[in-house]
Amino acid sequence: MKMLLRVKKTSKNFWRVFIFVLVSVEKVHGGYKVIGVSQPIKAAPGDDVVLPCWVSPIWDATKKTVEWSRLDQRQDSTKKYVLVYRALKLDRSLMMESYIGKASLIPEALRSGNVTLKLTNVTVDDSGRYKCFLPSLKTHAVIQLLVSDSPKTGNLSKPKDRINIESTDERDWWNVLWAPLIFIIIVSSLFIKKNVRLCGGLETSG
C-alpha cells in the first residue's frame, strides 16, 4: 500500500514540475515577437503608406499600449511619439503635432496583433527609421521609410513580406514548444522506468 501511495505522489510531483517548466519557458522566451518588414518601405510625396508590424504568435493588442516613435529625429520631451495608443484610443497629448491626424492604426486588426502604422500624405520629412514598441511585451521592431520623388518600389508590403511573417510565426511557435517537448520525453521515460521498477518490487513482495 505504501508503495502505491509513493507512485501516486511521484505522479503528482511530475505534473507540478512539468507545469513549472512550461511557465518558466514561456517567461524566459517571452513567447512573442514584434515583427516588421526588413526591406525599407519606399513611397512618393503625397502617398498614403503603411509600415507593417505584427505580433507573433497572435496576440490581442486591443487593450494594450502601442508606441510608434522616430529613431532619427530629435524629439520634444513631452510630445515625442509618432503615435501612442492606450486605453482603447490614441493619446494625442504625447504625439508630435505633425503626426496628429496623419498617423493611425487599424482598429479592427489589433485583435490579431496587427499594430501596423498608417501614414497619410507623406512628405520627404517623413523619411526615417520608425520604432514600434509594445511595453507589455518589452520588445520592438524598427522599420525604415524612404520618401522620394521617384521611388523604385511601392510603399505597401509585398506578398513575400507576408510569407516571411507567416513562416516566422511557425518558427516562433517551435521556439516556445521545443524545450517543454524535450522535457516531457526525458521525464516521461524516467517516470515510466521508475514505475516499472516499483511495480516489479510490488510483485516480488507479493
FENRADA-V942992 format. One record per residue. N is the residue number from 0. RES is the residue in three letters. PHI is phi in radians with two decimals (NA if undefined). D_LAST is the distance of its C-alpha to the last C-alpha in Angstrom with 1 decimal. Layout:
# FENRADA-V942992
n: [N/N]
res: [RES/RES]
phi: [PHI/PHI]
d_last: [D_LAST/D_LAST]
This chain:
# FENRADA-V942992
n: [0/1/2/3/4/5/6/7/8/9/10/11/12/13/14/15/16/17/18/19/20/21/22/23/24/25/26/27/28/29/30/31/32/33/34/35/36/37/38/39/40/41/42/43/44/45/46/47/48/49/50/51/52/53/54/55/56/57/58/59/60/61/62/63/64/65/66/67/68/69/70/71/72/73/74/75/76/77/78/79/80/81/82/83/84/85/86/87/88/89/90/91/92/93/94/95/96/97/98/99/100/101/102/103/104/105/106/107/108/109/110/111/112/113/114/115/116/117/118/119/120/121/122/123/124/125/126/127/128/129/130/131/132/133/134/135/136/137/138/139/140/141/142/143/144/145/146/147/148/149/150/151/152/153/154/155/156/157/158/159/160/161/162/163/164/165/166/167/168/169/170/171/172/173/174/175/176/177/178/179/180/181/182/183/184/185/186/187/188/189/190/191/192/193/194/195/196/197/198/199/200/201/202/203/204/205]
res: [MET/LYS/MET/LEU/LEU/ARG/VAL/LYS/LYS/THR/SER/LYS/ASN/PHE/TRP/ARG/VAL/PHE/ILE/PHE/VAL/LEU/VAL/SER/VAL/GLU/LYS/VAL/HIS/GLY/GLY/TYR/LYS/VAL/ILE/GLY/VAL/SER/GLN/PRO/ILE/LYS/ALA/ALA/PRO/GLY/ASP/ASP/VAL/VAL/LEU/PRO/CYS/TRP/VAL/SER/PRO/ILE/TRP/ASP/ALA/THR/LYS/LYS/THR/VAL/GLU/TRP/SER/ARG/LEU/ASP/GLN/ARG/GLN/ASP/SER/THR/LYS/LYS/TYR/VAL/LEU/VAL/TYR/ARG/ALA/LEU/LYS/LEU/ASP/ARG/SER/LEU/MET/MET/GLU/SER/TYR/ILE/GLY/LYS/ALA/SER/LEU/ILE/PRO/GLU/ALA/LEU/ARG/SER/GLY/ASN/VAL/THR/LEU/LYS/LEU/THR/ASN/VAL/THR/VAL/ASP/ASP/SER/GLY/ARG/TYR/LYS/CYS/PHE/LEU/PRO/SER/LEU/LYS/THR/HIS/ALA/VAL/ILE/GLN/LEU/LEU/VAL/SER/ASP/SER/PRO/LYS/THR/GLY/ASN/LEU/SER/LYS/PRO/LYS/ASP/ARG/ILE/ASN/ILE/GLU/SER/THR/ASP/GLU/ARG/ASP/TRP/TRP/ASN/VAL/LEU/TRP/ALA/PRO/LEU/ILE/PHE/ILE/ILE/ILE/VAL/SER/SER/LEU/PHE/ILE/LYS/LYS/ASN/VAL/ARG/LEU/CYS/GLY/GLY/LEU/GLU/THR/SER/GLY]
phi: [NA/-1.06/-1.15/-1.14/-1.08/-1.14/-1.10/-1.09/-1.13/-1.10/-1.08/-1.11/-1.10/-1.02/-1.19/-1.11/-1.13/-1.06/-1.10/-1.05/-1.14/-1.02/-1.13/-1.11/-1.10/-1.07/-1.24/-1.21/-1.43/1.37/1.45/-2.30/-2.31/-1.69/-2.02/-2.17/-1.17/-1.43/-1.47/-1.05/-1.54/-1.94/-2.64/-1.88/-0.95/1.66/-1.27/-1.73/-2.19/-2.21/-1.89/-1.13/-2.69/-2.29/-1.78/-2.27/-1.15/-0.95/-2.51/-1.29/-1.74/-0.99/-1.82/-1.79/-1.71/-2.17/-2.15/-1.99/-2.45/-1.79/-1.52/-1.96/-2.39/-1.17/-2.00/-1.14/-1.12/-1.80/-1.75/-1.98/-1.92/-1.28/-2.73/-2.31/-2.03/-2.81/0.92/1.18/-2.75/-1.34/-1.78/-1.22/-1.18/-1.87/-1.63/-1.13/-0.96/-1.18/-1.87/-1.22/1.49/-1.88/-1.81/-2.73/-1.86/-1.93/-0.90/-1.23/-1.60/-1.07/-1.06/-1.68/1.53/-1.52/-1.97/-0.99/-1.66/-1.88/-2.16/-1.81/0.86/-1.22/-2.19/-1.04/-1.14/-1.43/-1.09/2.72/-1.79/-1.88/-1.93/-1.80/-2.15/-2.02/-0.98/-1.11/-1.70/0.96/-2.53/-2.63/-2.40/-2.10/-2.24/-1.77/-2.03/-2.07/-1.97/-2.52/-1.19/-2.39/-1.11/-1.45/-2.31/-1.25/-1.61/-1.54/-1.14/-1.48/-0.93/-1.12/-1.12/-1.17/-1.11/-1.07/-1.16/-1.14/-1.17/-1.15/-0.95/-1.16/-1.13/-1.11/-1.06/-1.13/-1.07/-1.35/-1.63/-1.11/-1.13/-1.10/-1.13/-1.10/-1.07/-1.04/-1.07/-1.16/-1.17/-1.09/-1.11/-1.17/-1.14/-1.12/-1.08/-1.18/-1.14/-1.07/-1.13/-1.10/-1.09/-1.10/-1.16/-1.12/-1.10/-1.14/-1.17/-1.24]
d_last: [11.1/13.1/11.8/12.9/16.2/16.7/16.6/19.1/21.2/21.4/22.6/25.2/26.5/26.8/29.1/31.1/31.8/32.6/35.2/36.6/37.3/38.9/41.2/42.0/42.9/45.2/46.8/47.4/48.7/50.5/49.6/53.3/56.5/60.1/61.7/65.4/67.3/68.1/71.6/74.5/75.6/79.3/81.9/85.6/87.4/87.2/83.9/80.9/77.8/74.1/71.9/68.6/65.5/62.0/58.7/55.8/53.3/54.9/55.5/57.5/60.4/62.2/61.6/61.5/64.3/65.9/68.5/70.9/73.2/75.6/74.7/78.2/80.3/81.2/79.9/81.2/79.1/78.5/79.1/77.2/75.2/76.1/73.8/71.4/69.2/67.3/66.8/67.3/70.8/73.0/73.9/77.5/78.2/76.3/77.7/80.7/83.8/84.3/80.9/81.1/81.6/81.0/77.3/74.6/71.0/69.8/68.4/66.6/64.9/63.4/60.4/59.2/59.9/63.3/65.5/68.4/71.7/74.8/78.3/81.5/84.9/83.8/86.4/86.5/85.7/82.2/81.3/78.6/74.9/73.0/69.7/67.3/65.0/62.2/61.5/58.2/56.8/58.9/59.8/63.0/64.8/68.4/70.7/74.3/77.2/80.4/83.4/86.5/89.5/88.2/84.4/83.0/80.0/79.2/77.7/74.7/71.4/71.2/68.5/67.1/66.6/64.4/62.5/61.8/60.6/58.2/56.8/56.3/54.5/51.9/51.6/51.2/48.3/46.6/47.4/45.6/42.5/41.9/40.3/37.7/36.9/36.2/34.2/32.0/31.4/30.5/28.2/26.5/25.7/24.3/22.3/20.8/20.0/18.3/16.2/15.2/14.1/12.2/10.4/9.8/8.4/6.0/4.9/5.4/3.8/0.0]
